């Protein structure tokens, strides 16, 4: 594995439409599927989103849609390896927190997971993730104009 998909990049893939999706797919096609992974933190974020959707549902159709979202998330997370938030990631998280980096908790957990494993984070959120020292980030939703990864 070389790359970790941020929740944002994974969501683009799940939508299966738009220019960002096409750019991302074209870049991913240049690598073996084994180069990619997702974080348990991303799974947590997506399950929380579907859970919130279900709790806010106003009718049976919306409840069904919420559970369909949850089932899709479950399926999607069988395609790529899921990187755990383990003791190494927790230690990195604690270290990053002690540096008082202004980043949402879930994003800091994703960054810590990447840093602890030496992975490159694929994300559009360069502004926030760029605050994390030594975190390698790339945005693959932008058309590649040349150069190496």
ChimeraX attribute file (.defattr): number of C-alpha atoms within 10 A of each C-alpha:
attribute: neighborCount
match mode: 1-to-1
recipient: residues
	/A:1	14
	/A:2	14
	/A:3	20
	/A:4	29
	/A:5	23
	/A:6	24
	/A:7	23
	/A:8	14
	/A:9	22
	/A:10	19
	/A:11	14
	/A:12	18
	/A:13	18
	/A:14	13
	/A:15	9
	/A:16	12
	/A:17	10
	/A:18	10
	/A:19	13
	/A:20	19
	/A:21	21
	/A:22	18
	/A:23	16
	/A:24	21
	/A:25	16
	/A:26	15
	/A:27	16
	/A:28	14
	/A:29	9
	/A:30	8
	/A:31	11
	/A:32	9
	/A:33	13
	/A:34	11
	/A:35	14
	/A:36	21
	/A:37	21
	/A:38	26
	/A:39	24
	/A:40	19
	/A:41	21
	/A:42	23
	/A:43	17
	/A:44	12
	/A:45	15
	/A:46	19
	/A:47	17
	/A:48	13
	/A:49	15
	/A:50	20
	/A:51	17
	/A:52	12
	/A:53	18
	/A:54	20
	/A:55	12
	/A:56	12
	/A:57	15
	/A:58	10
	/A:59	9
	/A:60	10
	/A:61	9
	/A:62	15
	/A:63	18
	/A:64	13
	/A:65	15
	/A:66	21
	/A:67	15
	/A:68	13
	/A:69	19
	/A:70	20
	/A:71	13
	/A:72	12
	/A:73	16
	/A:74	14
	/A:75	10
	/A:76	14
	/A:77	16
	/A:78	9
	/A:79	12
	/A:80	16
	/A:81	17
	/A:82	17
	/A:83	18
	/A:84	13
	/A:85	18
	/A:86	13
	/A:87	11
	/A:88	15
	/A:89	21
	/A:90	15
	/A:91	14
	/A:92	20
	/A:93	22
	/A:94	14
	/A:95	13
	/A:96	19
	/A:97	16
	/A:98	9
	/A:99	11
	/A:100	8
	/A:101	15
	/A:102	13
	/A:103	17
	/A:104	10
	/A:105	11
	/A:106	14
	/A:107	18
	/A:108	22
	/A:109	24
	/A:110	26
	/A:111	31
	/A:112	26
	/A:113	29
	/A:114	27
	/A:115	21
	/A:116	19
	/A:117	16
	/A:118	16
	/A:119	21
	/A:120	20
	/A:121	28
	/A:122	24
	/A:123	19
	/A:124	19
	/A:125	16
	/A:126	13
	/A:127	8
	/A:128	14
	/A:129	22
	/A:130	14
	/A:131	12
	/A:132	19
	/A:133	12
	/A:134	10
	/A:135	18
	/A:136	17
	/A:137	22
	/A:138	17
	/A:139	17
	/A:140	20
	/A:141	20
	/A:142	15
	/A:143	14
	/A:144	14
	/A:145	6
	/A:146	6
	/A:147	5
	/A:148	5
	/A:149	6
